Amino acid sequence: DVQSGLEKELYNVSYGRFVLSPDEKWLAFYRRDGEQNSFLRKDIFSLLVFNTGTEEFRELYTTHDRERSITGWLPDSQSVIVQEGGKLLRVPLDGGEPEEIWNFGDKSVGDAKFSPDGTKIAFISGSDLNLYIINPEGILQYAVVHDLNIGRSVDETLRVLQGLQTGGLCSADWKPGQENLK
């Protein structure tokens, strides 16, 4: 409790990270279940959410994919975006099947992050470090393909992201604060 400073253990989990929804009502995390023996490992990872007000738990879905993580919540707090191998999935809070919004096949999706306003997801392909920016519906907004010998510019990536967030048409040399093309 932030106001009183009291702590209360709500759930004992030692795996993964916790991601709070934008409305601060839900906490998403993975729980690892399964059987282990010396010959076969059958891990099951469950995506759980916890309501911070009612203390309700929900299991949204399960996977056997060991390469998975929570990217974040959509701005309306009604869906969680998760990385699973080469895929990005949108998992609805009210249940139902996860929806695939991006698939690299056998390439992994790396370091997926939301833009501050939640309208874009930026990530790299794990093997070649190319940069991609999509919207939460999975529509490609921007891609940069680099030879591994060429450096990447964080400033240019931020400029492009800010330009995409204007929703308008930006010139090649547009800078934040300038008007869009008419």
C-alpha positions as CSV (number, residue, x, y, z in Angstrom):
1,D,0.0,0.0,0.0
2,V,1.6,3.2,-1.2
3,Q,-0.2,5.5,1.3
4,S,0.4,3.4,4.4
5,G,3.7,2.0,3.4
6,L,2.6,-1.5,4.4
7,E,3.7,-4.5,2.4
8,K,1.6,-7.6,1.7
9,E,2.7,-10.7,-0.2
10,L,0.0,-11.2,-2.9
11,Y,1.6,-14.0,-4.8
12,N,4.9,-15.8,-4.5
13,V,6.6,-16.0,-7.9
14,S,10.3,-16.0,-8.6
15,Y,10.3,-16.0,-12.4
16,G,10.2,-13.1,-14.9
17,R,9.2,-9.5,-14.5
18,F,6.0,-7.8,-13.5
19,V,4.4,-5.2,-15.9
20,L,1.8,-2.8,-14.5
21,S,-1.0,-1.7,-16.8
22,P,-1.4,2.0,-17.8
23,D,-4.5,2.3,-15.6
24,E,-2.6,0.7,-12.7
25,K,-5.3,-1.9,-12.2
26,W,-3.6,-5.0,-13.5
27,L,-0.2,-6.6,-13.1
28,A,1.0,-9.0,-15.7
29,F,3.6,-11.7,-15.2
30,Y,4.6,-15.3,-16.2
31,R,4.5,-18.3,-13.9
32,R,6.5,-21.3,-14.7
33,D,4.9,-24.7,-14.1
34,G,5.8,-28.1,-15.2
35,E,7.7,-31.3,-14.5
36,Q,11.5,-31.6,-14.5
37,N,13.5,-34.8,-14.7
38,S,16.9,-35.6,-16.0
39,F,15.7,-36.8,-19.4
40,L,12.9,-34.4,-20.3
41,R,11.9,-30.9,-19.3
42,K,8.2,-30.0,-19.7
43,D,8.0,-26.4,-18.7
44,I,4.7,-24.6,-19.1
45,F,4.6,-20.8,-18.8
46,S,1.3,-19.2,-17.8
47,L,0.6,-15.5,-18.5
48,L,-1.2,-14.3,-15.4
49,V,-2.7,-11.0,-14.5
50,F,-3.6,-9.7,-11.0
51,N,-6.1,-7.0,-10.3
52,T,-4.5,-4.6,-7.8
53,G,-7.9,-3.5,-6.5
54,T,-9.9,-6.7,-6.2
55,E,-6.9,-9.1,-5.9
56,E,-8.5,-11.3,-8.6
57,F,-6.1,-13.5,-10.6
58,R,-6.7,-14.5,-14.2
59,E,-4.7,-16.9,-16.3
60,L,-4.8,-15.5,-19.9
61,Y,-2.9,-18.3,-21.7
62,T,-0.1,-20.8,-21.5
63,T,2.9,-21.6,-23.7
64,H,5.8,-24.0,-23.9
65,D,8.0,-21.5,-25.6
66,R,11.0,-20.8,-23.4
67,E,11.9,-17.6,-25.4
68,R,9.1,-15.3,-24.2
69,S,8.6,-12.1,-22.4
70,I,6.0,-9.4,-21.7
71,T,6.5,-6.3,-23.9
72,G,3.9,-4.1,-22.3
73,W,0.2,-3.2,-22.2
74,L,-1.8,-1.3,-24.8
75,P,-2.8,2.2,-23.7
76,D,-6.4,1.1,-22.9
77,S,-5.1,-1.6,-20.5
78,Q,-7.3,-4.2,-22.3
79,S,-4.5,-6.2,-23.9
80,V,-1.0,-7.3,-23.2
81,I,1.7,-7.6,-25.9
82,V,4.1,-10.5,-25.5
83,Q,7.1,-11.7,-27.4
84,E,7.2,-15.4,-28.1
85,G,10.2,-16.6,-30.2
86,G,9.9,-14.7,-33.5
87,K,6.3,-13.6,-32.8
88,L,4.6,-10.7,-31.2
89,L,1.2,-11.6,-29.8
90,R,-1.7,-9.4,-28.4
91,V,-3.4,-11.2,-25.5
92,P,-6.8,-9.8,-24.5
93,L,-7.4,-9.2,-20.8
94,D,-11.0,-10.6,-21.1
95,G,-9.7,-14.0,-22.3
96,G,-9.7,-15.5,-25.8
97,E,-6.9,-16.7,-28.0
98,P,-3.8,-14.5,-28.4
99,E,-3.7,-12.7,-31.7
100,E,-0.5,-12.9,-33.7
101,I,0.5,-9.3,-34.8
102,W,4.0,-10.0,-36.1
103,N,5.9,-13.1,-37.1
104,F,9.6,-13.4,-38.1
105,G,9.4,-17.2,-38.4
106,D,12.7,-18.6,-37.1
107,K,14.2,-15.2,-36.4
108,S,13.8,-13.9,-32.9
109,V,12.2,-10.6,-32.0
110,G,14.5,-8.7,-29.7
111,D,14.0,-5.8,-27.3
112,A,10.5,-4.9,-28.2
113,K,9.3,-1.7,-26.6
114,F,6.3,0.6,-26.8
115,S,6.6,4.3,-27.7
116,P,5.7,6.6,-24.8
117,D,2.1,7.1,-26.2
118,G,1.6,3.4,-26.8
119,T,0.9,3.8,-30.5
120,K,4.0,2.1,-31.8
121,I,6.1,-0.9,-31.0
122,A,9.8,-0.8,-31.9
123,F,12.0,-4.0,-32.0
124,I,15.0,-5.5,-33.7
125,S,15.4,-8.8,-35.4
126,G,17.6,-10.9,-33.2
127,S,20.0,-12.2,-35.9
128,D,20.7,-9.2,-38.0
129,L,19.7,-6.3,-35.7
130,N,17.5,-4.6,-38.3
131,L,15.0,-2.1,-36.8
132,Y,11.2,-2.3,-37.2
133,I,8.4,-0.1,-36.0
134,I,4.8,-1.4,-36.2
135,N,1.5,-0.2,-34.7
136,P,-0.4,-2.5,-32.2
137,E,-2.4,-3.9,-35.1
138,G,0.9,-5.3,-36.7
139,I,1.1,-2.8,-39.6
140,L,4.7,-2.0,-40.5
141,Q,5.3,1.7,-40.0
142,Y,9.1,1.8,-40.6
143,A,12.0,-0.5,-41.2
144,V,15.7,0.0,-41.5
145,V,18.0,-2.7,-42.8
146,H,21.6,-2.3,-42.0
147,D,24.8,-4.2,-43.0
148,L,26.3,-5.3,-39.7
149,N,29.3,-3.0,-40.5
150,I,27.1,0.1,-40.5
151,G,26.3,1.9,-37.2
152,R,22.8,2.8,-36.1
153,S,21.6,6.2,-35.1
154,V,19.5,6.5,-32.0
155,D,18.8,10.2,-32.9
156,E,17.5,9.3,-36.3
157,T,15.3,6.5,-34.9
158,L,13.8,8.9,-32.4
159,R,13.2,11.5,-35.1
160,V,11.4,9.0,-37.3
161,L,9.3,7.7,-34.3
162,Q,8.3,11.3,-33.4
163,G,7.4,11.9,-37.0
164,L,5.2,8.8,-37.1
165,Q,3.5,10.0,-33.9
166,T,2.4,13.3,-35.6
167,G,0.0,11.3,-37.8
168,G,0.9,13.6,-40.7
169,L,3.2,13.7,-43.7
170,C,6.8,14.6,-42.7
171,S,9.5,15.7,-45.1
172,A,12.9,13.8,-45.2
173,D,14.6,16.5,-43.1
174,W,11.6,17.1,-40.7
175,K,12.5,17.8,-37.1
176,P,10.3,17.7,-34.0
177,G,8.4,21.0,-33.6
178,Q,8.2,21.7,-37.3
179,E,4.9,21.6,-39.2
180,N,3.9,18.6,-41.3
181,L,3.6,18.9,-45.1
182,K,0.2,19.8,-46.4
